[in-house]
Amino acid sequence: MGGGVLITLDKLDKLSPDKVAAELVGARSLAPDIAEALVGDLTAADAVERMQTALKDSEAGRAGLDEISRLLELASPKVGEDRLAFTPGLVRGLDYYTGVIFEVVAEGMPGSIASGGRYDGLISALGGPDVPACGGSLGVERIIALLGDDEGDAHRIDVAVTVIAEDTASEVMAFAAQLRDAGLRTEIYLAASRKLAKQLKWAADRRARFALIYGASDKEAEVITVRDMDSGEQTRVPASELAAHLEGFRR
């Protein structure tokens, strides 16, 4: 029954406290006063302090709270103290997690955008070596939804990299990596068409600030044609100076 109770309590971020308490009574067979007390403790402003008090006589409980405190102590200077919080009511896969669990949330998105935790023993159970592990997963669709289509941003990306010929693909990928290292938001054209007009339309659809064009003549001259997508002007820039040329336009 304990696992079922935890699963219901985990719904406190989706359901009202009254509905969670009702499920604890109806589906989990808890007495009404116990259900209300559990929900009350986990939704109180001092929920952490209440849990610490409740677990003070439990060796396992104290060890778990100490582990969480240590994690927050180590992570807060790197992540930011205001971005981390211990949530006593958080529950994840009861079958394999063996330590701290986590979820990443973002304003404007219900539920989590990433989650995971510590799972000692899981790798060996699946046929691998018996090693401790900690991992997580990303909700790609939710992250994409958060990015949205912000019309207030004049340019969604800084640079759109066209691919005119197959034999230049490795070079344009290197150009893209160079620009990303410089902090420029850069995307490479990945569709099959090698028609420049179609690729420039793609760059416009992505609201790119610039488009890179690297054809046979550019390769021979060791330059890259940089097209200003706002004005339509094109400038041939030495390949070695590409990042420096564009970095000043970053927004």
C-alpha positions as CSV (number, residue, x, y, z in Angstrom):
1,M,0.0,0.0,0.0
2,G,2.9,2.3,0.7
3,G,3.9,2.6,-2.9
4,G,0.4,3.4,-4.0
5,V,0.1,6.1,-1.4
6,L,3.3,7.7,-2.7
7,I,2.0,7.6,-6.2
8,T,-1.2,9.4,-5.2
9,L,0.8,12.0,-3.2
10,D,2.9,12.7,-6.3
11,K,-0.3,14.1,-7.9
12,L,-0.3,17.1,-5.7
13,D,1.2,19.2,-8.5
14,K,-1.7,18.2,-10.8
15,L,-4.7,17.8,-8.5
16,S,-6.1,19.9,-5.7
17,P,-5.3,18.8,-2.1
18,D,-8.9,17.8,-1.6
19,K,-8.9,15.4,-4.6
20,V,-5.6,13.9,-3.6
21,A,-6.9,13.3,0.0
22,A,-10.1,11.7,-1.5
23,E,-8.0,9.4,-3.6
24,L,-6.0,8.4,-0.6
25,V,-9.2,7.4,1.2
26,G,-11.0,5.8,-1.8
27,A,-8.2,4.1,-3.8
28,R,-5.6,3.6,-1.1
29,S,-7.8,2.8,1.9
30,L,-6.3,5.3,4.2
31,A,-8.4,6.7,7.1
32,P,-9.7,10.2,6.3
33,D,-7.7,11.9,9.2
34,I,-4.5,10.2,8.1
35,A,-5.0,11.2,4.5
36,E,-5.8,14.8,5.4
37,A,-2.7,14.9,7.7
38,L,-0.4,13.6,5.0
39,V,-1.7,16.1,2.4
40,G,-1.6,18.9,4.9
41,D,2.0,18.2,5.8
42,L,3.2,18.0,2.2
43,T,1.4,21.2,1.1
44,A,2.4,23.3,4.1
45,A,4.8,26.2,3.8
46,D,7.1,24.4,6.3
47,A,6.8,21.0,4.6
48,V,10.5,20.3,4.8
49,E,10.6,21.1,8.5
50,R,7.7,18.8,9.1
51,M,9.4,16.0,7.3
52,Q,12.5,16.5,9.3
53,T,10.6,16.3,12.5
54,A,8.7,13.2,11.4
55,L,11.9,11.4,10.4
56,K,14.1,12.4,13.3
57,D,13.8,9.0,15.0
58,S,14.4,7.0,11.7
59,E,18.0,6.2,10.9
60,A,17.1,5.7,7.2
61,G,15.1,8.9,7.2
62,R,17.9,10.9,8.7
63,A,20.3,9.4,6.2
64,G,18.1,10.4,3.3
65,L,17.6,13.9,4.5
66,D,21.4,14.3,5.0
67,E,22.0,13.1,1.5
68,I,19.6,15.7,0.1
69,S,21.2,18.5,2.3
70,R,24.6,17.5,1.0
71,L,23.5,17.6,-2.6
72,L,21.9,21.0,-2.2
73,E,25.1,22.3,-0.5
74,L,27.3,21.1,-3.4
75,A,25.0,22.1,-6.2
76,S,23.7,25.5,-5.1
77,P,26.9,27.4,-5.8
78,K,27.0,26.1,-9.4
79,V,23.3,26.1,-10.2
80,G,22.0,28.9,-8.0
81,E,20.4,28.6,-4.6
82,D,17.2,30.2,-5.9
83,R,16.9,27.5,-8.6
84,L,17.0,24.5,-6.4
85,A,14.4,23.2,-3.9
86,F,13.8,20.1,-1.9
87,T,10.2,18.9,-2.7
88,P,9.2,16.3,-0.1
89,G,6.2,15.1,-2.1
90,L,8.2,14.2,-5.3
91,V,7.9,10.6,-6.3
92,R,9.4,8.7,-9.3
93,G,9.9,5.1,-10.4
94,L,9.6,3.1,-7.2
95,D,11.0,0.0,-8.9
96,Y,14.5,1.1,-9.5
97,Y,15.5,4.5,-8.0
98,T,17.6,4.1,-4.9
99,G,18.6,7.6,-4.0
100,V,17.9,11.2,-4.7
101,I,15.4,11.9,-7.5
102,F,14.9,15.2,-9.4
103,E,12.6,17.0,-11.8
104,V,13.3,20.1,-13.8
105,V,10.4,22.5,-14.2
106,A,9.9,25.7,-16.2
107,E,7.5,28.6,-15.9
108,G,4.6,28.2,-18.2
109,M,4.9,24.5,-18.7
110,P,2.9,22.1,-16.5
111,G,4.8,19.0,-15.4
112,S,8.5,18.6,-15.8
113,I,10.8,19.2,-18.8
114,A,13.5,16.8,-17.5
115,S,13.8,14.2,-14.7
116,G,15.9,11.4,-13.3
117,G,17.7,10.3,-10.2
118,R,20.1,7.7,-8.6
119,Y,19.6,4.1,-9.5
120,D,22.2,1.8,-8.0
121,G,21.7,-1.8,-9.2
122,L,19.7,-1.0,-12.3
123,I,22.6,-1.5,-14.8
124,S,23.5,-4.9,-13.3
125,A,19.8,-5.9,-13.3
126,L,19.8,-5.3,-17.1
127,G,22.9,-7.4,-17.7
128,G,25.7,-4.8,-17.3
129,P,28.3,-4.3,-14.6
130,D,27.3,-3.6,-11.0
131,V,28.1,0.1,-10.9
132,P,26.3,3.0,-9.2
133,A,24.6,5.3,-11.6
134,C,22.7,8.6,-11.9
135,G,20.9,9.8,-15.0
136,G,18.0,11.6,-16.4
137,S,16.0,12.3,-19.5
138,L,14.8,15.3,-21.4
139,G,11.2,16.1,-22.6
140,V,12.2,17.4,-26.0
141,E,8.7,18.2,-27.1
142,R,8.1,20.3,-24.0
143,I,11.3,22.1,-24.4
144,I,10.5,22.9,-28.0
145,A,7.1,24.1,-26.9
146,L,8.7,26.4,-24.4
147,L,10.9,27.9,-27.1
148,G,7.8,28.8,-29.0
149,D,7.7,31.2,-31.9
150,D,8.4,34.5,-30.2
151,E,7.5,37.2,-32.7
152,G,9.1,39.8,-30.5
153,D,12.5,38.3,-31.3
154,A,13.7,39.8,-34.5
155,H,15.9,36.8,-35.4
156,R,15.3,33.2,-34.1
157,I,18.8,32.2,-35.1
158,D,22.0,34.1,-35.9
159,V,23.3,32.1,-38.9
160,A,21.7,29.7,-41.3
161,V,24.3,27.5,-43.1
162,T,23.5,26.4,-46.6
163,V,24.9,23.2,-48.2
164,I,25.3,23.7,-51.9
165,A,27.3,20.5,-52.7
166,E,27.9,17.2,-51.0
167,D,31.7,17.6,-51.2
168,T,31.5,20.7,-49.1
169,A,29.3,19.2,-46.3
170,S,32.2,18.5,-43.9
171,E,33.6,22.0,-44.3
172,V,30.3,23.8,-43.7
173,M,29.7,21.6,-40.6
174,A,33.1,22.8,-39.4
175,F,32.1,26.4,-40.1
176,A,28.9,25.8,-38.0
177,A,30.9,24.3,-35.1
178,Q,33.2,27.3,-35.2
179,L,30.3,29.7,-35.0
180,R,28.6,27.8,-32.2
181,D,31.8,27.9,-30.2
182,A,31.7,31.7,-30.7
183,G,28.2,31.7,-29.1
184,L,26.2,32.3,-32.3
185,R,22.9,30.4,-32.8
186,T,23.6,28.4,-35.9
187,E,21.7,25.8,-37.9
188,I,22.7,23.7,-40.9
189,Y,20.3,23.0,-43.8
190,L,19.6,19.2,-43.6
191,A,17.1,18.6,-46.3
192,A,18.0,17.0,-49.7
193,S,17.6,19.9,-52.0
194,R,20.8,21.7,-53.1
195,K,18.9,24.6,-54.7
196,L,20.2,27.8,-53.2
197,A,16.8,29.6,-53.6
198,K,15.1,26.9,-51.6
199,Q,17.8,27.0,-48.9
200,L,17.6,30.8,-48.7
201,K,13.8,30.5,-48.2
202,W,14.5,28.1,-45.4
203,A,16.9,30.6,-43.8
204,A,14.2,33.3,-44.1
205,D,11.6,31.0,-42.5
206,R,14.0,30.5,-39.6
207,R,14.3,34.3,-39.4
208,A,18.1,34.0,-39.6
209,R,20.2,37.1,-39.4
210,F,22.7,35.8,-41.9
211,A,23.1,32.9,-44.3
212,L,26.4,31.3,-45.3
213,I,26.9,30.3,-48.9
214,Y,29.9,28.1,-49.7
215,G,30.1,27.0,-53.3
216,A,32.9,25.9,-55.6
217,S,34.2,29.4,-56.3
218,D,34.1,30.2,-52.6
219,K,36.1,27.0,-51.8
220,E,38.7,27.8,-54.5
221,A,39.1,31.4,-53.1
222,E,39.1,30.2,-49.5
223,V,36.3,32.5,-48.6
224,I,32.7,32.2,-47.5
225,T,29.9,34.3,-48.8
226,V,27.9,35.9,-46.0
227,R,24.4,37.0,-46.9
228,D,22.7,39.6,-44.8
229,M,19.1,38.3,-44.7
230,D,17.7,41.7,-43.7
231,S,19.3,43.8,-46.5
232,G,20.2,41.1,-49.1
233,E,23.8,42.3,-49.3
234,Q,26.5,39.7,-49.7
235,T,30.1,39.8,-48.4
236,R,32.9,37.4,-49.1
237,V,34.8,36.8,-45.9
238,P,38.1,34.8,-45.5
239,A,37.2,31.5,-43.9
240,S,39.7,32.1,-41.0
241,E,37.9,35.4,-40.1
242,L,34.3,34.1,-40.3
243,A,33.6,34.0,-36.5
244,A,35.2,37.3,-35.9
245,H,33.2,38.9,-38.7
246,L,29.9,37.7,-37.4
247,E,30.4,37.8,-33.7
248,G,29.8,41.5,-33.6
249,F,26.3,41.1,-34.9
250,R,25.2,38.6,-32.3
251,R,21.9,39.5,-30.6
